[in-house]
Amino acid sequence: MQISELLTPVYDAAWLPWAVQYFFLIGISATTALTAAFAAFGRADSPARRLLPAAVTVLLVSAIAAPVSLLADLHQPGRFWHFYAHFTPWSWMWLGALLLPVFVTLALLFCAAWWWGRMGWVRVVAVALALSALSILVYTGAEVMVLRSRPLWHTVFLPVNFALTAWLGALGAMFLVGRWLPGGMKALPVDMLRCLSVTAVVLMALGAGAWALLGLLGLDASFAAALKLFSEYPIWRISLAGAVITAFCIIALLQRPCRTLAAPLPSAALALTMLGAAWIFRWVVFMSVQGVPKYGAGLYLYDMPWGSDGLLGMVGVLGLCVALIAAVTWALELFPARARAVAA
């Protein structure tokens, strides 16, 4: 009788948890920008315009925090300069280095115009901001999708799922910050937020159905790769079960009446579940997929470091977001007249 021992080597992860934070925040920022651009063209007394304070807060926070995570993911901030010093237009990362500063600048201009009540300028900037946000969604999805060596990444549904889960997280963030803005949850158009959230969930379900259908027809190799993981590894089955349970939780919470959703506990539960779903999706896409060997059997082992490249870094990004939210809401409370003027 022979005993065969299978050894799983330890490899350093190419994408660190910083990448999860960046793709999470930039996705929220881009989809919030699209939502805010749409809301800017609403009537003065419309639910869309009442959504702007929450949307602008989320946009401002995420547009500042996302580049911080990106620079940290590059390990050395000076590496960012390499994208400008070397002409490589065939690289999505190089294109992103051009697109990201434009988006951040437009997001800050949009927020500044809204703060000073210049709705004419808000609408002008909104058009450019929406186009820039679309470019960000394309670039962030494409730079992962182009990797042919990993079937789970090399699918057109990856950018689509990045965008839809980011939008779900963005709406959850608006639910969350609304309670700290002038007027609280009463000033937030809860019914509109709920309708948008239901739309995001339905689009995600349609996307999953289309992915499964094309996979069963043999037109998308990522579906077959996912089925293999689900059948061979319990941890992936747990991930699938968790995704299904989370989806049902979000649907159940969205079925609550608007008056109930405006209450502190249900709105916080819904917001955190939506944000958690968007973040966990990116963790699975980046960190868990990297644990799948390109060749061979088994899964690679990954131990998240406790330092700045792991848990401490994630806590730091969370702290930055909390500080920015506190600063924005404090400013609105400090100038209530200005807050009422820009909300009108």
Buried (B, 14 or more C-beta within 10 A) or exposed (E): EEEEEEEEEEEEBEBBBBBBBBBBBBBBBBBBBBBBBBBBBBEEEEBBBBBBBBBBBBBBBBBBBBBBBBBBBBEEEEEBEBBEEEEEEEBBEBBBBEBBEBBBBBBBBBBBBBBEBBBEBBBBBBEBBBBBBBBBBBBBBBBBBEBEEBBBBBBBBBBBBBBBBBBBBBBBBBBBBBBBBBBEBEBBBBEBBBEBBBBBBEBBEEBBEBBBEBBEEEEBBBBEBBBEBBEEBEEBEEBEEEBEEBBEBBBEBBEBEEEEBBEEEBBEBBBEBBBBBBBBBBBBBBBBBBBBEEEEEBBBEBEEBEEBBBEEBBEBBEEBBEEBBEEBBEEBEEBEEBBBEBBE
